[in-house]
Amino acid sequence: MILPAAFWRKFLQSRVYIPVLAIGLLAAPLALGQPANAQSAQTAQTAKPATPPDVSNQTAFEADGHKVFAIDGDTILIDGHVFDIAGIDAPELGQQCLHDDNLQDCGLSAGMQLQKYFIMSPFPAGCVLADDQRNDGSKDSGLDGKNWPRVECSIGDRDIGSAMIADGEALPIPGFSLDYDDQAKQAANADIGLFGAQMVPPAEWREGKRLKGEKQRCLFVGDGKGHYVSPLDSRFVNFVRKDAPVTPCSDEEARKSGLEYLPRE
């Protein structure tokens, strides 16, 4: 379900696990409404892309739900590694969708929903490298040191990718899973979330395309030391400022700029 910004402000203020996030989002005009600065664009063109995590000796990852952190609607930090969730593409955090003639924050909605799955679960979260990743470093594998590893995650018997699609918070990657495709059809028939809204496909949004009236909003910030931070992260408020060194529009842009996600102690 896609909810308006006013709801998210109230929701964030009420959650005990990220109370400082609401302050960061509401008090940071740069993060909420300003375009990426020139330095961000220049860095993306000149920097060496970030190095994917080395998972050559590990295919499964597990952590308590409250120790799994959503970076955006399809990216997580688990067991010290940043992974993309296989088979889905969620709107970017700054992305908006048109629902009932109103622009709504579908990107933040997706990110918050993903975090909610993990943090409210009574079971540990388990993630495994996607089937096409479990090889010896062939082309397009997350093990070749160039492409970012993708994982399939579950909590108990609930598949996270499937749940994100069924709840209308993410789109399926065509051809990845018949189950995901079926979940998308059912959600579309019921106009659930993204499937009942007008939106720019996330891949096109990352290339700069926007809905009419949608502002350029780049919500990630850099710390000036080679890292970037998501507004879903409670540490975000420590780094957001008007003269932030970089403000990537997406996790993918941050990686291309050579930025690593800020490690958690």
C-alpha positions, 0 to 999 in steps of 0.5 A: 500500500502506498501512503502519503508523506504525512502518514510516513512522518507520523509513522516514523515518529512513532517507531521506537527502532528509528526515532531519529530518522524522522528528525533527519527527514523533516529537518533536512531540506537537502535530502528531501527536495534538492537535486544531486549536486555537481560534485555527485555527478562528477564523482560518478563519472570519474570514480572507480566503482565500489567493490562487491563483497567477497562471498566466494566462500559463503552462500548463506547468511543469517541474522536476527531480524532486528540486525538486518537493515534495509538500505532501500526497498530492494537492498539490505545489510546482513551479516556485514554484507550489502546485498540486492534482493534477487528477483525484484526492483523497488522504487528508489527512496526518492521516487514518487508515484501518482496514486489517486491524482496525488504524488506519494512517496512510494520509494520510502514506503517500499524501504520502510515495508522491507525493514518492517518485515525483518524487524517485526519478525519473531524468527531469524532472517535467512538469505542465500545467494540466488541460483544464478550466483552460485557458480565459480565466477562466470559472467554476470555472477556476483562472484566475479568481483564485478557484479553485485551479489543478489540474495533470496531471503526468507523469514520462516516460510515467508519469501521476502521478494514474494511478499514485497510484490504481493504487498505492491511495494516492488515489481518482479524482474521479468523471467526470474520467478513464475511465483513472482510473476503470479504474485504481480498479476494478482496484485495488479488485478486488485490494484495493490500499491504500485500496481494501482499507481502510475510510476516510472519504472525504477530502472528508468527513474535511475536514468533520470526519467520522472513523472510530470510534477515529480521533483528530483529528490536524491535522499542518500548522503555521503559522509565525505570519507568514501561512504554513503548513508540511507535515510532509513538508517538511524545514523543518517541525521549525523551526516545530512547537511546542505553542503553534503559532499555527495547526494546519490539518487540511488544505491546503484549510483552510490556504488558507481561513484565508488562509495561503500555503505557506512559499516555498522559496528 
